[in-house]
Amino acid sequence: MEQIVVTGGRALNGSVAVCGAKNAVLKHLVAMLLAPGVHRIDNVPGIADVEIMCRVLEYIGAECHRDGTSLRVEVPGELRPEAPIELVRKMRASILVLGTLLARCGEARVALPGGDDFGSRPIDMHLDGLEALGAHFELRHGVLHASAPGGLRGTEVSLEFPSVGATENVLFGAVMASGRTVISNAAREPEIADLAAALGGMGAHIQGAGTSTMEIEGVGELGPMQHRVVPDRLEAGTYLVGAALAGGDVTVTGCVPAHLRMELRKLGEAGCEIETGDDWVRLVGPGERPNPVDFATLPYPGFHTDMHPQMVALLSLASGTSVITENIYEARFRYVGELNRLGADVITEGQHVIIRGVERLSGCPVDACDIRAGAALVLAGLRADGYTIVANAGHIDRGYQNFVPNLAALGADVRRESVSD
C-alpha cells in the first residue's frame, strides 16, 4: 500500500505531455484478439489497467511485449475463449472480450466484471446487442457462458442509451458477422472513433464512427493492427483542473483540445484564461477563487463523468454555490465525504451535488476510492493548508502514468511513500 503526500500552497507552472488514452488502449488490446498475427500499438500509457488487460490477453493465449511506449502483441491461431474471474473482477473493460471471442471463436466464458464501484452499471445492453447478432447466454456460478452456434449475423441494434461499452461489444461482434449491422444511438466518444480507425486498419468496414449511427459490413477475416492511440483527454483535463486549483500557468501538450470542448468551456466560466492550438491547451488559473459553475455530466460531447470529481474539488473553493447533476453513474459520489474532510461544503441530493464554496481547505488524511476521486483529492491537496495524505494511491495508477512526478515537475510539493514510512 502506498500513499501520496501533498503540501499545499504552491502554484503550478510549466508544461506537461499526456499519454495515450486509457479508455482507448484497453479496447485496442481486446480488438487484437480478432486476428492472428503480430500487432503493434504506440503511445501506450504505463498504467496498471494496461498491465491487467495484457494479463487477460495472455491467459487467452496471446503474448504481450512492451518496449517503452509501444506494445507488441502476438495473437495465435487458436485461443482459449475464457477470461478468469480474478482478472475480470479488477477491471470492467475486460467484459469486452465477450464480443471478440464470440466473433473469433463462436463461444466465450467471461466472469461478470468488476472495476471501480459506481453502482449497478448492468451489462444488459451488451448482452441484448450481442443476442440480436445471434449470440446465446447462460449465467452459471457468476460466469457468462456465451455461444453463437449459427455464427453471428448482421442486424439492426438500437441501444437504449449511448453506452460506450455496449457500442464497443456490438462493434466487436459485428465486424466479422455475416452481413450488415447498423448500431443506432451509438456512443460518439473520441475513443470509439479511434477504435473504429484501428479496426479499419485491420480490414474492417465501418462507417459513421463518432456519430450516433454506425454501419458495419462484416468481413471474413481481419489482419494485425498497427495503430497510434489517441491522446488521453481525461489526463489532459486533470492537469488543467490542477492548474486552475493551484493557480499558475500550465500548458498541456500532445492532446486534442476539441475532445475537451465542454470541459474547457466550464473552466472558462470558472474564470480561467484558456488558449488552444492544434495539440496543446494553455490554462492560467482564475486568481484567488474560481467562479461558481453549474453543469451536468452527459455522454460525449457533453461533460465527461470522469472529470466530475476534479471539477468538484475546484468548485469547492468557488465564490458561490455550484450544482452538478450526475447522469451517468448513480454512485459516483463516494469521494464527497473525503473532500468534506478537507473542509469542503459538499452535499448530495439524489443525482445532484451541491457545492457551497469555502475560502480555504485544510490538509488531512483522505482515501482514494477510485481513479478519478484519487486524482481529485491530490489536486485539492495542492490548495489545502498543510499536509494532505491520500491513501490507496494504487487506484490513481490505474489511469495516470507518472502522476506524482508530473505534478512535481510543474512545481507541486508532492511525494509518494509506502504506508510503512
C-alpha positions in Angstrom: 0.0 0.0 0.0 1.3 3.4 -0.9 0.1 7.0 -0.3 0.6 10.4 -1.8 1.6 13.3 0.5 0.8 16.8 -0.8 1.9 20.1 0.9 -0.4 22.9 -0.3 0.4 26.4 -1.3 2.5 26.1 -4.5 1.3 27.3 -7.9 1.8 25.1 -10.9 3.8 26.4 -13.9 5.3 24.8 -17.0 4.2 22.2 -19.5 3.2 18.5 -19.2 2.7 16.0 -22.0 -0.1 13.5 -21.9 -0.1 9.8 -22.9 -2.4 7.7 -25.0 -6.0 7.3 -23.7 -6.6 4.6 -21.1 -10.2 4.3 -22.4 -8.9 3.7 -25.9 -5.8 1.4 -25.5 -7.7 -1.2 -23.4 -10.2 -1.6 -26.3 -7.4 -1.8 -28.9 -5.9 -4.7 -26.9 -9.2 -6.5 -27.0 -9.6 -5.9 -30.7 -6.3 -7.6 -31.4 -7.9 -10.9 -30.4 -10.0 -10.7 -33.6 -7.0 -11.5 -35.8 -4.0 -13.9 -35.5 -0.5 -12.3 -36.1 1.8 -9.7 -34.7 0.0 -6.4 -33.6 1.6 -3.2 -32.6 0.2 0.0 -30.9 2.1 3.1 -30.0 1.6 5.9 -27.5 0.6 3.3 -24.8 0.4 4.7 -21.2 2.3 2.9 -18.5 -0.7 2.4 -16.2 -1.9 -0.6 -14.2 -5.0 -1.2 -16.3 -2.9 -1.9 -19.3 -0.9 -4.5 -17.4 -4.2 -6.1 -16.2 -5.5 -6.3 -19.8 -2.3 -7.8 -21.0 -2.7 -10.5 -18.4 -6.2 -11.1 -19.7 -4.9 -11.5 -23.2 -2.0 -13.7 -22.1 -4.5 -16.0 -20.3 -6.5 -16.3 -23.5 -3.3 -17.2 -25.4 -1.6 -14.0 -26.6 1.9 -12.8 -25.8 2.5 -9.2 -24.9 5.8 -7.4 -25.1 6.3 -3.8 -24.1 9.1 -1.5 -25.4 8.8 2.0 -24.0 5.5 3.5 -25.2 5.0 0.7 -27.7 3.3 -2.6 -27.2 3.7 -5.7 -29.4 1.1 -8.4 -29.1 1.4 -11.9 -30.8 -2.1 -13.4 -31.2 -2.1 -17.2 -32.0 -4.4 -19.0 -34.4 -6.1 -20.8 -31.5 -7.4 -19.0 -28.5 -8.7 -20.1 -25.1 -12.2 -18.5 -25.1 -12.2 -17.6 -21.4 -11.4 -14.7 -19.1 -10.8 -15.7 -15.5 -12.7 -14.1 -12.6 -9.6 -13.0 -10.7 -8.7 -10.7 -13.6 -12.1 -9.6 -14.8 -13.0 -8.5 -11.3 -10.2 -6.0 -11.3 -11.3 -4.1 -14.4 -14.7 -3.6 -16.0 -13.3 -3.2 -19.5 -12.5 -6.9 -19.6 -16.2 -7.7 -20.4 -15.3 -6.5 -23.9 -13.6 -9.8 -24.7 -17.1 -11.2 -24.9 -17.8 -9.8 -28.3 -14.3 -10.5 -29.7 -14.3 -14.1 -28.5 -17.8 -14.7 -29.9 -16.7 -13.3 -33.2 -13.4 -15.2 -33.4 -14.2 -18.5 -31.6 -18.0 -18.7 -31.6 -18.0 -19.1 -27.8 -16.9 -17.3 -24.7 -16.8 -17.8 -20.9 -16.4 -14.5 -19.1 -17.0 -13.7 -15.4 -19.1 -10.7 -14.6 -16.9 -7.6 -14.5 -15.5 -5.5 -11.6 -13.5 -2.2 -11.6 -14.5 1.0 -9.9 -17.7 0.7 -7.8 -20.1 3.3 -9.4 -23.3 1.4 -8.7 -25.0 -1.3 -10.6 -23.9 -0.5 -14.1 -25.6 -3.5 -15.6 -24.4 -5.1 -18.9 -27.9 -5.8 -20.2 -27.3 -3.6 -23.3 -24.1 -5.5 -24.1 -26.0 -8.8 -24.0 -29.1 -7.6 -25.8 -26.9 -6.2 -28.6 -25.0 -9.5 -29.0 -28.1 -11.6 -28.7 -29.5 -9.6 -31.7 -26.4 -10.7 -33.6 -27.2 -14.3 -32.8 -25.5 -15.0 -29.5 -26.9 -17.0 -26.7 -26.1 -16.5 -23.0 -26.3 -18.6 -19.8 -25.2 -17.4 -16.4 -23.7 -20.2 -14.3 -22.0 -19.6 -11.0 -21.2 -16.0 -11.8 -19.8 -16.8 -15.2 -21.4 -15.9 -18.5 -21.3 -18.8 -21.0 -21.9 -17.4 -24.5 -22.2 -19.2 -27.8 -23.1 -18.4 -31.3 -23.9 -21.9 -32.8 -25.1 -20.4 -36.1 -22.4 -17.7 -36.2 -23.0 -14.0 -35.7 -25.3 -12.3 -38.3 -25.6 -8.6 -39.1 -28.8 -6.9 -37.9 -30.1 -3.6 -36.6 -29.2 -2.9 -33.0 -30.8 0.1 -31.3 -29.3 1.0 -27.9 -31.5 2.4 -25.1 -28.6 4.6 -24.1 -25.4 5.6 -25.9 -23.3 3.3 -23.8 -19.6 3.2 -24.7 -19.1 -0.4 -23.6 -22.3 -1.7 -25.3 -21.3 0.1 -28.5 -17.9 -1.5 -28.5 -19.1 -5.0 -27.7 -21.6 -4.9 -30.5 -19.0 -3.4 -32.8 -16.6 -6.3 -32.0 -19.3 -8.8 -32.8 -20.4 -7.1 -36.0 -17.0 -6.6 -37.7 -16.8 -10.3 -38.6 -20.5 -11.1 -38.6 -22.2 -12.1 -41.9 -24.0 -9.2 -43.5 -24.6 -5.6 -42.4 -25.1 -4.3 -38.9 -26.5 -0.8 -38.0 -26.0 0.5 -34.5 -28.4 3.2 -33.6 -27.9 5.6 -30.7 -24.3 4.6 -30.7 -21.8 6.2 -28.4 -19.9 9.1 -30.0 -16.8 9.3 -27.9 -13.4 10.1 -29.5 -12.2 6.7 -28.2 -15.0 5.0 -30.2 -13.8 6.8 -33.4 -10.2 5.8 -32.6 -11.2 2.2 -32.1 -13.0 2.2 -35.4 -9.9 3.6 -37.1 -7.8 0.9 -35.6 -10.3 -1.8 -36.8 -10.4 -0.2 -40.2 -6.6 -0.6 -40.4 -7.2 -4.3 -39.7 -9.6 -4.5 -42.6 -13.0 -3.9 -41.0 -15.6 -1.9 -42.9 -17.1 0.7 -40.6 -18.9 3.9 -41.4 -20.3 6.6 -39.1 -17.9 6.2 -36.2 -18.2 9.3 -33.9 -21.8 9.7 -34.9 -25.0 8.2 -33.4 -25.4 5.8 -36.3 -22.7 3.3 -37.2 -22.8 0.9 -40.1 -20.6 -2.2 -40.2 -20.3 -4.6 -43.1 -18.9 -7.9 -41.8 -15.8 -9.4 -43.3 -14.5 -12.9 -43.2 -11.2 -12.2 -41.6 -9.0 -9.4 -40.3 -5.3 -8.7 -40.2 -2.9 -7.4 -37.5 -3.3 -3.9 -36.0 -0.7 -1.1 -36.5 -2.0 2.0 -34.7 -1.1 5.0 -32.6 -3.5 5.5 -29.6 -5.5 8.8 -29.4 -4.3 11.1 -26.6 -6.0 10.9 -23.2 -8.4 13.8 -22.8 -9.1 12.9 -19.1 -5.4 13.1 -18.2 -5.2 16.4 -20.0 -8.3 17.7 -18.3 -7.0 16.6 -14.9 -3.8 18.6 -15.2 -5.7 21.6 -16.4 -8.0 21.5 -13.3 -4.9 21.1 -11.2 -3.6 24.4 -12.7 -6.9 26.0 -12.0 -6.9 24.8 -8.4 -3.3 25.6 -7.5 -3.0 28.8 -9.6 -0.3 29.4 -12.1 0.2 28.9 -15.9 0.3 25.4 -17.3 0.4 24.1 -20.9 -0.8 20.5 -21.7 0.8 19.2 -24.8 0.1 16.2 -27.0 -3.6 16.4 -26.6 -6.7 17.1 -28.8 -8.4 20.3 -27.5 -11.6 19.6 -29.4 -12.1 16.4 -27.3 -12.3 18.7 -24.2 -14.7 21.3 -25.7 -17.3 21.2 -22.9 -14.8 20.8 -20.1 -12.8 23.8 -21.4 -16.0 25.9 -21.6 -16.7 25.2 -17.9 -13.2 26.0 -16.9 -13.5 29.3 -18.8 -16.8 30.0 -16.9 -14.9 29.3 -13.7 -12.6 32.3 -14.5 -9.6 30.5 -16.1 -7.9 32.0 -19.2 -7.6 29.4 -21.9 -5.7 29.2 -25.2 -5.6 26.3 -27.6 -3.6 25.1 -30.5 -3.6 22.1 -32.7 -2.3 19.8 -30.0 -2.0 21.9 -26.8 -4.0 23.8 -24.3 -2.7 26.6 -22.0 -4.6 27.5 -18.9 -3.9 30.4 -16.5 -5.6 30.0 -13.1 -8.6 32.1 -12.1 -6.9 34.0 -9.3 -7.8 33.8 -5.7 -11.1 31.9 -6.1 -13.0 30.5 -9.1 -16.5 31.5 -10.1 -19.3 29.0 -9.3 -20.3 26.9 -12.3 -23.3 24.5 -12.9 -23.2 21.6 -15.3 -24.5 18.1 -15.9 -22.5 15.0 -16.9 -23.6 13.6 -20.2 -22.4 11.3 -23.0 -20.0 12.9 -25.4 -19.9 15.7 -26.5 -21.3 16.5 -23.0 -19.2 17.0 -19.9 -17.4 13.7 -19.1 -18.4 12.0 -15.9 -14.7 11.1 -15.2 -14.0 14.8 -14.9 -16.7 15.3 -12.3 -14.7 14.8 -9.1 -11.8 17.0 -10.3 -14.3 19.8 -11.0 -16.0 19.4 -7.7 -12.6 19.8 -6.0 -12.1 23.1 -7.9 -15.6 24.4 -7.2 -15.3 23.6 -3.5 -13.3 26.9 -3.4 -15.6 28.9 -5.6 -17.0 32.3 -4.6 -20.6 30.9 -4.5 -22.7 27.8 -4.9 -22.4 25.3 -7.8 -24.7 22.5 -8.7 -23.6 19.4 -10.7 -26.0 16.8 -12.0 -24.6 13.3 -12.4 -26.4 11.5 -15.2 -24.0 8.6 -15.9 -23.1 6.7 -12.7 -25.5 6.6 -9.8 -22.9 6.0 -7.1 -20.2 8.4 -8.3 -20.3 10.4 -5.0 -18.3 8.3 -2.6 -15.4 10.8 -2.8 -17.7 13.6 -1.3 -17.1 12.6 2.3 -13.3 12.6 1.8 -13.4 16.0 0.2 -15.5 17.3 3.1 -12.8 16.1 5.5 -10.6 18.7 3.9 -13.1 21.4 4.8 -15.3 21.5 1.7 -19.0 22.0 2.0 -20.5 19.5 -0.5 -23.8 17.7 -0.1 -25.7 15.3 -2.4 -29.4 15.2 -3.1 -30.4 12.3 -5.4 -28.3 12.7 -8.6 -27.3 16.3 -7.7 -24.1 17.6 -6.0 -24.4 21.0 -4.3 -21.1 22.7 -3.6 -21.0 25.7 -1.4 -17.7 27.3 -2.0 -15.4 27.9 1.0 -12.4 30.2 1.4 -9.9 27.5 2.3 -9.3 23.8 2.6 -7.1 22.2 5.3 -5.0 19.1 4.8 -5.7 15.8 6.5 -5.7 12.1 5.7 -8.2 11.0 3.0 -8.8 7.9 1.0 -8.7 7.4 -2.8 -11.8 5.3 -3.5 -11.3 5.2 -7.3 -9.1 6.6 -10.1 -10.7 10.0 -10.6 -11.6 10.5 -6.9 -8.0 9.8 -6.0 -6.7 12.4 -8.6 -9.2 14.9 -7.4 -8.1 14.6 -3.7 -4.5 15.1 -4.7 -5.5 18.2 -6.7 -7.5 19.5 -3.7 -4.4 19.0 -1.6 -2.5 21.4 -3.8 -4.6 24.2 -2.5 -5.2 23.0 1.1 -3.3 24.3 4.1 -0.7 21.9 5.5 -0.4 18.3 4.5 -2.9 16.1 2.7 -2.2 12.4 2.7 -4.1 10.4 0.0 -4.2 6.7 0.9 -4.7 3.9 -1.7 -2.6 5.6 -4.3 -2.7 2.4 -6.4 -6.2 3.5 -7.7 -4.6 6.5 -9.3 -2.0 4.3 -11.0 -4.9 2.6 -13.0 -5.4 5.8 -15.0 -2.4 8.0 -14.8 1.3 7.5 -15.7 3.8 9.4 -13.6 1.1 11.4 -11.9 3.2 12.5 -8.9 6.5 13.2 -10.9 4.5 15.2 -13.4 2.9 17.4 -10.7 6.3 17.8 -9.0 7.8 18.9 -12.3 5.2 21.6 -12.5 6.2 22.9 -9.1 3.9 20.9 -6.7 5.3 19.8 -3.3 4.1 16.2 -3.6 5.7 12.9 -2.9 4.8 9.2 -2.9 5.7 6.9 0.0 4.9 3.5 1.4 2.5 3.3 4.3 5.2 1.7 6.4 7.2 5.0 6.1 
